[in-house]
Amino acid sequence: MIEVAIDHIAHGWSADEVSRQHPGLTLSQVHSALSCYYDNATEFEQEIAASLERSERMARANSNSPLRSKLRAKGLLG
């Protein structure tokens, strides 16, 4: 459900386009997901923000991984 809402918001996709991009979902399911999102937007937006923060934290934690260090040493990574 969150992925449907994110696609709708971030890409500006209509329900029809979300359904085309997610062939496993019917148009009715997309409309249901968007309806649920709009009925609970505050909670969903908090969850989306928390998920983004977790992703950013993991990216920062992995920015100096041994593999990245080796690739930087070989000039293969900026």
Backbone as a chain_set.jsonl record, in Angstrom:
{"seq": "MIEVAIDHIAHGWSADEVSRQHPGLTLSQVHSALSCYYDNATEFEQEIAASLERSERMARANSNSPLRSKLRAKGLLG", "coords": {"N": [[0.813, -1.178, 0.0], [1.915, 1.251, 0.793], [3.877, 1.542, -1.148], [2.322, 1.927, -3.439], [1.132, 4.379, -2.793], [3.448, 5.98, -2.613], [4.407, 5.835, -5.263], [2.292, 7.104, -6.558], [2.393, 9.67, -5.42], [5.135, 10.535, -5.666], [5.746, 10.213, -8.404], [3.584, 11.294, -9.587], [1.695, 9.709, -10.715], [-1.352, 8.551, -12.098], [-4.128, 6.556, -10.906], [-4.624, 4.641, -12.872], [-2.125, 4.553, -14.184], [-0.454, 3.674, -12.107], [-1.515, 1.138, -11.796], [-0.804, 0.055, -14.288], [1.972, 0.07, -14.014], [2.32, -1.716, -11.989], [1.636, -4.644, -12.606], [0.617, -6.785, -11.185], [-1.377, -5.846, -9.622], [-4.797, -5.028, -9.493], [-6.86, -2.471, -10.972], [-8.847, -1.78, -9.221], [-7.713, -2.6, -6.773], [-5.614, -0.772, -6.606], [-7.032, 1.646, -6.414], [-8.267, 1.143, -3.954], [-6.033, 1.016, -2.264], [-5.059, 3.641, -2.533], [-7.235, 5.036, -1.519], [-7.227, 4.148, 1.144], [-4.742, 5.196, 1.865], [-5.235, 8.012, 1.641], [-7.213, 8.269, 3.571], [-5.752, 7.851, 5.837], [-3.511, 9.515, 5.821], [-1.661, 11.016, 7.426], [-0.514, 9.114, 9.198], [0.591, 7.324, 7.336], [2.422, 9.003, 6.018], [4.179, 9.528, 8.096], [5.236, 6.956, 8.449], [6.441, 6.594, 5.936], [8.387, 8.629, 6.05], [9.912, 7.677, 8.207], [10.85, 5.289, 7.112], [12.408, 6.287, 5.009], [14.373, 7.621, 6.499], [15.562, 5.411, 7.786], [16.663, 4.128, 5.549], [18.485, 6.082, 4.662], [20.169, 6.155, 6.87], [21.261, 3.553, 6.786], [22.605, 3.726, 4.349], [24.537, 5.659, 4.958], [25.94, 4.234, 6.915], [27.039, 2.228, 5.388], [28.732, 3.542, 3.716], [31.441, 3.549, 4.072], [32.338, 0.948, 3.738], [34.353, -2.071, 3.626], [34.554, -2.996, 0.953], [33.888, -0.688, -0.547], [36.003, 0.926, 0.251], [38.195, -0.443, -0.884], [37.537, -0.203, -3.609], [37.671, 2.594, -3.878], [40.396, 2.956, -3.372], [41.469, 1.855, -5.639], [40.714, 3.672, -7.437], [38.242, 3.391, -8.578], [35.913, 4.267, -7.585], [34.291, 7.178, -6.604]], "CA": [[0.0, 0.0, 0.0], [2.798, 2.419, 0.844], [4.53, 1.669, -2.454], [1.334, 2.524, -4.346], [1.021, 5.79, -2.426], [4.7, 6.646, -2.982], [4.418, 5.97, -6.719], [1.285, 8.106, -6.905], [2.854, 10.996, -4.981], [6.463, 10.888, -6.192], [5.756, 10.251, -9.869], [2.375, 11.94, -10.076], [0.961, 8.736, -11.517], [-2.775, 8.31, -11.856], [-4.401, 5.176, -10.5], [-4.439, 3.804, -14.06], [-0.692, 4.368, -14.433], [0.063, 2.81, -11.037], [-1.953, -0.213, -12.141], [0.039, -0.408, -15.412], [3.334, -0.141, -13.525], [2.27, -2.859, -11.067], [0.672, -5.529, -13.26], [0.036, -7.728, -10.228], [-2.469, -5.188, -8.921], [-5.917, -4.588, -10.316], [-7.18, -1.053, -10.805], [-9.635, -1.708, -7.993], [-6.785, -2.674, -5.647], [-4.891, 0.504, -6.557], [-7.966, 2.627, -5.856], [-8.435, 0.822, -2.53], [-4.804, 1.417, -1.575], [-5.02, 5.101, -2.489], [-8.28, 5.455, -0.594], [-6.703, 3.898, 2.491], [-3.684, 6.181, 2.093], [-5.813, 9.332, 1.89], [-7.937, 8.222, 4.848], [-4.771, 7.747, 6.924], [-2.32, 10.144, 5.245], [-0.68, 11.408, 8.441], [0.202, 7.922, 9.66], [1.394, 6.808, 6.233], [3.54, 9.911, 5.773], [5.147, 9.28, 9.171], [5.904, 5.689, 8.137], [7.302, 6.839, 4.773], [9.531, 9.408, 6.538], [10.743, 6.785, 9.021], [11.505, 4.365, 6.183], [13.451, 7.05, 4.328], [15.448, 7.838, 7.475], [16.274, 4.133, 7.943], [17.45, 3.919, 4.327], [19.61, 7.022, 4.677], [21.085, 5.71, 7.928], [21.979, 2.377, 6.273], [23.516, 4.19, 3.304], [25.682, 6.289, 5.644], [26.693, 3.181, 7.604], [27.747, 1.425, 4.4], [29.533, 4.38, 2.826], [32.862, 3.244, 4.268], [32.491, -0.495, 3.837], [35.637, -2.536, 3.095], [34.498, -3.044, -0.508], [33.972, 0.692, -1.041], [37.377, 1.385, 0.49], [39.045, -1.053, -1.907], [37.23, 0.405, -4.898], [38.228, 3.948, -3.852], [41.859, 2.837, -3.448], [41.807, 1.528, -7.028], [40.223, 4.748, -8.269], [37.033, 2.95, -9.268], [34.76, 4.849, -6.922], [34.585, 8.548, -6.168]], "C": [[0.867, 1.255, 0.0], [3.476, 2.629, -0.499], [3.585, 2.297, -3.48], [1.222, 4.017, -4.062], [2.275, 6.556, -2.836], [4.76, 6.857, -4.49], [3.445, 7.069, -7.167], [1.794, 9.515, -6.588], [4.144, 11.403, -5.699], [6.467, 11.062, -7.704], [4.556, 10.992, -10.448], [1.515, 11.017, -10.922], [-0.512, 8.692, -11.12], [-2.933, 6.864, -11.379], [-4.216, 4.221, -11.676], [-2.959, 3.523, -14.312], [-0.06, 3.489, -13.359], [-0.298, 1.366, -11.347], [-1.128, -0.782, -13.296], [1.452, -0.734, -14.934], [3.432, -1.331, -12.573], [1.246, -3.857, -11.609], [0.039, -6.569, -12.334], [-1.13, -7.142, -9.453], [-3.575, -4.816, -9.905], [-6.136, -3.101, -10.065], [-7.985, -0.853, -9.522], [-8.736, -1.748, -6.753], [-6.007, -1.373, -5.492], [-5.791, 1.577, -5.959], [-8.175, 2.39, -4.359], [-7.224, 1.267, -1.725], [-4.725, 2.932, -1.457], [-6.078, 5.65, -1.539], [-7.816, 5.288, 0.85], [-5.613, 4.908, 2.835], [-4.293, 7.539, 2.443], [-6.613, 9.382, 3.187], [-6.997, 8.251, 6.046], [-3.455, 8.415, 6.548], [-1.264, 10.487, 6.285], [0.142, 10.219, 8.896], [1.109, 7.359, 8.568], [2.608, 7.698, 5.97], [4.594, 9.782, 6.863], [5.932, 7.997, 8.9], [6.857, 5.846, 6.955], [8.547, 7.597, 5.203], [10.471, 8.537, 7.364], [11.504, 5.796, 8.137], [12.644, 5.052, 5.432], [14.634, 7.288, 5.253], [16.247, 6.557, 7.691], [17.165, 3.865, 6.732], [18.672, 4.825, 4.299], [20.64, 6.623, 5.718], [21.9, 4.498, 7.463], [22.984, 2.784, 5.202], [24.746, 4.843, 3.928], [26.563, 5.231, 6.303], [27.522, 2.361, 6.622], [28.67, 2.236, 3.506], [31.025, 4.115, 2.967], [33.09, 1.749, 4.447], [33.856, -0.905, 3.266], [35.656, -2.577, 1.555], [34.614, -1.649, -1.092], [35.381, 1.251, -0.862], [38.334, 0.826, -0.56], [38.804, -0.425, -3.273], [37.762, 1.85, -4.973], [39.746, 3.906, -4.033], [42.307, 2.546, -4.88], [41.316, 2.609, -7.989], [38.957, 4.409, -9.029], [35.756, 3.537, -8.673], [35.155, 6.201, -6.373], [34.411, 8.78, -4.716]], "O": [[0.578, 2.212, -0.718], [3.636, 3.765, -0.945], [4.011, 3.111, -4.299], [1.217, 4.828, -4.988], [2.175, 7.669, -3.354], [5.124, 7.939, -4.949], [3.759, 7.862, -8.055], [1.642, 10.435, -7.392], [4.226, 12.49, -6.269], [7.124, 11.964, -8.224], [4.512, 11.283, -11.643], [0.711, 11.468, -11.738], [-0.855, 8.786, -9.941], [-1.999, 6.065, -11.442], [-3.708, 3.114, -11.5], [-2.581, 2.391, -14.617], [0.782, 2.646, -13.669], [0.527, 0.468, -11.178], [-0.787, -1.965, -13.29], [2.06, -1.701, -15.395], [4.513, -1.887, -12.379], [0.115, -3.91, -11.125], [-0.979, -7.167, -12.683], [-1.802, -7.856, -8.708], [-3.307, -4.348, -11.011], [-5.66, -2.547, -9.074], [-7.807, 0.145, -8.823], [-8.971, -1.014, -5.792], [-5.766, -0.922, -4.373], [-5.359, 2.336, -5.091], [-8.252, 3.345, -3.586], [-7.363, 1.827, -0.638], [-4.365, 3.456, -0.402], [-5.832, 6.628, -0.833], [-7.996, 6.183, 1.676], [-5.561, 5.417, 3.954], [-3.905, 8.15, 3.439], [-6.681, 10.428, 3.833], [-7.399, 8.632, 7.146], [-2.389, 7.926, 6.922], [-0.078, 10.266, 6.044], [1.368, 10.305, 8.973], [2.246, 6.967, 8.831], [3.704, 7.193, 5.727], [5.786, 9.912, 6.583], [7.146, 7.954, 9.096], [7.957, 5.295, 6.968], [9.651, 7.259, 4.778], [11.69, 8.644, 7.236], [12.672, 5.504, 8.392], [13.712, 4.471, 5.242], [15.783, 7.167, 4.829], [17.475, 6.602, 7.771], [18.303, 3.421, 6.886], [19.768, 4.386, 3.951], [21.843, 6.736, 5.484], [23.102, 4.427, 7.72], [24.091, 2.249, 5.152], [25.868, 4.61, 3.481], [27.79, 5.321, 6.254], [28.586, 1.855, 6.978], [29.325, 1.677, 2.626], [31.794, 4.432, 2.059], [33.947, 1.339, 5.229], [34.45, -0.148, 2.498], [36.661, -2.231, 0.935], [35.368, -1.444, -2.043], [35.886, 1.965, -1.727], [39.19, 1.55, -1.067], [39.75, -0.146, -4.01], [38.25, 2.274, -6.021], [40.312, 4.723, -4.759], [43.398, 2.947, -5.285], [41.478, 2.487, -9.203], [38.63, 5.065, -10.017], [34.66, 3.329, -9.195], [36.21, 6.358, -5.758], [34.63, 9.894, -4.238]]}, "num_chains": 1, "name": "protein.A"}
